[in-house]
């Protein structure tokens, strides 16, 4: 390297996305809760999930209300491990060559499932996960740790998948599974008794078969409320702000954009908004008026400085 090259200043750091700043700020503005206490108070391996695509400013308003020390029943607290309150996640989804899991979800089949490897990048922990649809329409998760150099396609994990599908649905396991999509994002988790809210920012999705990538909008926080059934306070706050549940999942929404030829009308509008362009109201469930960046309620302004 020449002396002139050595003297060149380093390129400026890219500005942190508004969504990333928002979840860091909200997580550090409330009291911590340990993983052991989360599992005791709100593990929710069987639960109802509701997904929202939330502008960062509206997310901060919601978080401010939920983490208020004066909140009836006590404030939501932020999952904290070794002082860290936002965590890097990497997931790889597995599907058949014909994308059976994707199409079963598209068609609303009751006996449907997703298979993935989840990596908690800050600790190195890996889990093999099978997500099923329960009899009440709830999500039921089954998981098994992945050790060492093992992969989800090894015989032990394939046997776990086959046993899970047979026990829950009475069906056989797919003969062939291949990596289909990977996701990377930053997550903060807020917890109260029987309720958990996951908040994801900086989502990047890679099509592992076609070699294409999409990135979520820098201003959007992907919020999922998880509960045993009833609406959470987070749901009510978001509804009051005109934000409705979105017809969106990371796996199906990303594939809808990455592979335009797929029949994916169910997710395409919300996915277009999440990954670049589109009207947020188009991606919301039709439960009432929905808006994206404009709040319809005076309580939905930005948090006080």
C-alpha positions in Angstrom: 0.0 0.0 0.0 1.4 3.5 -0.9 1.9 6.2 1.7 -0.8 8.3 0.0 -3.3 5.4 0.3 -2.3 5.0 4.0 -3.2 8.6 4.6 -6.6 8.4 3.2 -9.3 8.9 5.9 -11.6 6.0 6.6 -15.0 6.3 4.9 -17.6 7.8 7.2 -19.8 5.3 9.1 -23.3 4.8 7.7 -26.0 6.4 9.8 -27.8 4.0 12.1 -31.3 3.2 10.9 -34.1 5.0 12.8 -35.6 1.6 13.6 -32.4 0.4 15.2 -32.0 3.6 17.2 -35.7 3.2 18.3 -35.4 -0.3 19.7 -32.1 0.4 21.4 -33.6 3.6 23.0 -36.8 1.9 24.2 -35.0 -1.2 25.6 -32.6 0.9 27.6 -35.3 3.2 28.9 -37.0 0.6 31.0 -36.1 -1.9 33.7 -34.4 -5.2 32.8 -35.8 -8.8 33.0 -33.7 -12.0 32.9 -34.3 -14.8 30.4 -35.2 -17.1 33.3 -37.9 -14.8 34.4 -39.1 -14.3 30.9 -39.5 -18.1 30.6 -41.4 -18.2 33.9 -43.7 -15.3 33.2 -44.3 -15.4 29.4 -42.6 -18.3 27.7 -45.7 -18.8 25.4 -44.6 -21.8 23.3 -48.2 -21.9 22.3 -49.6 -18.5 21.6 -51.4 -16.1 19.2 -49.2 -13.8 17.2 -50.1 -10.5 15.7 -47.7 -8.7 13.4 -47.4 -5.0 12.7 -45.2 -2.8 10.5 -44.7 0.3 12.7 -43.0 3.6 11.9 -40.2 4.2 14.4 -41.8 7.3 15.8 -45.1 5.5 16.5 -43.1 2.5 18.0 -41.4 4.9 20.5 -44.7 6.3 21.6 -46.1 2.7 22.2 -42.9 1.7 24.1 -43.1 4.8 26.2 -46.7 4.0 27.3 -45.9 0.3 28.0 -42.8 0.9 30.0 -44.2 3.7 32.1 -43.5 2.8 35.8 -47.0 4.0 36.6 -48.7 1.5 34.2 -51.5 -0.5 35.9 -50.1 -4.0 36.5 -46.5 -2.7 36.2 -44.3 -1.7 33.3 -43.1 -4.0 30.5 -39.5 -4.8 31.0 -36.7 -5.4 28.5 -35.1 -8.8 28.2 -31.5 -8.4 29.3 -28.6 -10.9 29.0 -25.1 -10.0 30.2 -26.0 -6.3 30.0 -27.2 -6.5 26.4 -30.8 -5.5 25.6 -30.9 -5.9 21.8 -29.8 -9.2 20.2 -28.7 -10.3 16.7 -30.7 -13.2 15.2 -29.9 -15.3 12.2 -32.4 -17.8 10.9 -32.3 -20.2 8.0 -35.7 -21.6 6.7 -35.9 -25.0 5.1 -38.6 -26.0 2.6 -39.2 -28.6 -0.1 -37.9 -28.1 -3.6 -41.5 -27.0 -4.5 -41.8 -24.7 -1.5 -44.5 -26.8 0.2 -44.4 -24.8 3.4 -44.8 -21.5 1.6 -47.7 -22.7 -0.5 -49.4 -24.4 2.5 -49.4 -21.0 4.3 -50.6 -19.2 1.2 -53.5 -21.6 0.9 -54.3 -21.3 4.6 -54.0 -25.1 5.2 -54.7 -26.1 8.8 -51.9 -28.7 8.8 -49.1 -26.4 8.0 -45.6 -26.0 9.4 -42.3 -24.1 9.1 -38.9 -25.5 9.7 -35.9 -23.3 10.6 -32.6 -23.1 12.3 -32.3 -20.1 14.6 -28.9 -18.8 15.7 -28.6 -16.4 18.6 -25.5 -14.7 17.3 -24.4 -12.9 20.5 -24.2 -16.3 22.4 -23.7 -18.8 19.5 -26.8 -20.8 20.7 -28.5 -22.7 17.9 -32.0 -24.2 17.9 -33.9 -26.4 15.4 -37.5 -25.2 15.4 -40.7 -26.5 14.0 -43.6 -24.1 14.1 -47.1 -25.6 13.7 -50.7 -24.2 13.6 -52.7 -25.3 16.6 -56.3 -26.4 16.7 -57.4 -22.9 17.9 -55.4 -21.2 15.1 -52.6 -20.4 17.6 -48.9 -20.9 16.8 -47.2 -23.9 18.6 -43.4 -24.0 18.6 -41.3 -27.2 19.1 -37.5 -26.9 19.4 -34.4 -28.9 19.9 -30.8 -27.5 20.5 -28.3 -27.9 17.7 -24.9 -28.9 18.9 -21.4 -28.4 17.5 -21.1 -29.0 13.7 -24.6 -30.6 13.5 -27.0 -29.3 10.8 -30.8 -29.4 10.7 -30.6 -32.0 7.9 -28.8 -34.5 10.0 -30.8 -37.7 10.8 -31.5 -36.8 14.5 -33.2 -33.5 13.6 -35.1 -35.1 10.6 -36.4 -37.7 13.1 -37.4 -35.0 15.5 -39.3 -33.3 12.7 -41.0 -36.5 11.6 -42.0 -37.3 15.2 -43.4 -33.8 15.7 -45.5 -33.8 12.5 -46.8 -37.3 13.2 -47.7 -36.6 16.8 -49.4 -33.2 16.0 -50.9 -33.8 12.6 -50.7 -37.5 11.9 -48.7 -36.8 8.6 -45.3 -37.8 7.3 -42.3 -35.6 7.0 -41.2 -34.2 3.6 -38.7 -36.5 1.9 -36.5 -33.6 0.9 -35.7 -30.3 2.5 -33.3 -27.6 1.3 -32.3 -24.2 2.7 -34.7 -21.6 1.2 -34.3 -18.2 2.9 -32.2 -16.6 5.6 -33.0 -13.7 7.7 -30.9 -11.4 9.8 -32.1 -8.7 12.2 -31.7 -7.0 15.6 -34.4 -7.8 18.2 -35.5 -6.3 21.5 -38.1 -8.1 23.6 -40.5 -6.5 26.1 -42.3 -8.6 28.7 -45.2 -8.4 31.2 -47.1 -11.3 32.8 -48.4 -13.5 30.1 -47.5 -11.1 27.3 -44.4 -10.7 25.2 -43.6 -8.2 22.5 -40.7 -8.7 20.0 -39.4 -5.7 18.1 -37.2 -6.3 15.1 -35.1 -3.8 13.1 -32.7 -3.9 10.3 -34.2 -7.0 8.7 -32.2 -8.4 5.7 -33.6 -11.5 3.8 -31.5 -13.6 1.4 -33.0 -16.0 -1.1 -30.6 -18.9 -0.7 -31.6 -20.5 -4.0 -31.8 -17.5 -6.3 -29.1 -15.4 -4.7 -31.2 -12.3 -4.2 -31.6 -10.0 -1.2 -34.1 -7.5 0.2 -33.8 -5.1 3.1 -36.6 -3.8 5.3 -37.2 0.0 5.4 -34.9 1.8 7.7 -37.8 3.5 9.5 -39.9 0.4 10.2 -40.0 -1.7 13.3 -41.5 -5.2 12.9 -43.6 -5.6 16.1 -45.1 -9.0 17.1 -47.4 -9.3 20.0 -47.5 -12.7 21.6 -50.2 -13.8 24.1 -52.4 -16.7 25.1 -55.3 -15.1 23.2 -56.6 -11.7 24.2 -55.5 -8.4 22.8 -52.5 -6.9 24.5 -52.1 -3.3 25.6 -49.7 -3.0 22.7 -52.4 -4.1 20.2 -54.8 -1.5 21.6 -52.2 1.3 21.5 -51.3 0.5 17.9 -55.0 0.3 16.9 -55.6 3.7 18.5 -52.7 5.1 16.4 -54.4 3.7 13.3 -51.8 0.8 12.8 -53.5 -2.5 12.1 -52.2 -6.0 12.1 -50.3 -6.6 8.8 -50.6 -9.7 6.6 -46.9 -10.3 6.9 -44.4 -13.0 7.9 -40.7 -12.7 7.4 -40.5 -16.0 5.4 -43.6 -15.6 3.1 -43.3 -11.8 2.8 -39.7 -11.9 1.7 -40.3 -14.6 -0.8 -43.3 -12.6 -2.2 -40.9 -9.8 -3.1 -37.8 -11.9 -4.0 -39.8 -14.2 -6.4 -42.4 -12.1 -8.1 -43.6 -15.1 -10.1 -44.9 -16.8 -7.0 -48.7 -16.6 -6.4 -48.4 -14.5 -3.2 -51.1 -11.9 -3.3 -51.9 -12.5 0.3 -48.6 -10.9 1.4 -47.5 -8.8 -1.5 -48.9 -5.5 -0.5 -47.5 -5.5 3.0 -44.2 -6.9 1.7 -44.0 -4.1 -0.8 -44.3 -1.6 2.0 -41.9 -3.4 4.2 -39.2 -3.8 1.6 -39.6 -0.7 -0.4 -42.5 1.4 -1.5 -46.3 0.9 -1.2 -49.0 2.3 0.9 -49.0 0.9 4.5 -52.8 0.9 4.6 -52.8 -1.6 1.7 -50.9 -4.1 3.8 -53.1 -4.0 6.9 -55.9 -6.4 7.7 -59.3 -4.9 6.9 -60.4 -4.3 10.5 -61.0 -0.6 10.2 -59.1 2.5 9.1 -55.4 2.1 8.9 -52.6 4.5 8.3 -48.8 4.3 8.2 -46.8 7.4 9.1 -49.8 9.7 10.0 -51.3 9.1 13.4 -55.1 9.5 13.6 -55.1 9.9 17.4 -53.6 12.8 19.3 -52.1 10.3 21.8 -49.8 9.0 19.0 -47.4 11.9 18.8 -43.7 11.4 19.4 -42.5 10.8 23.0 -41.7 13.8 25.1 -38.0 14.8 24.9 
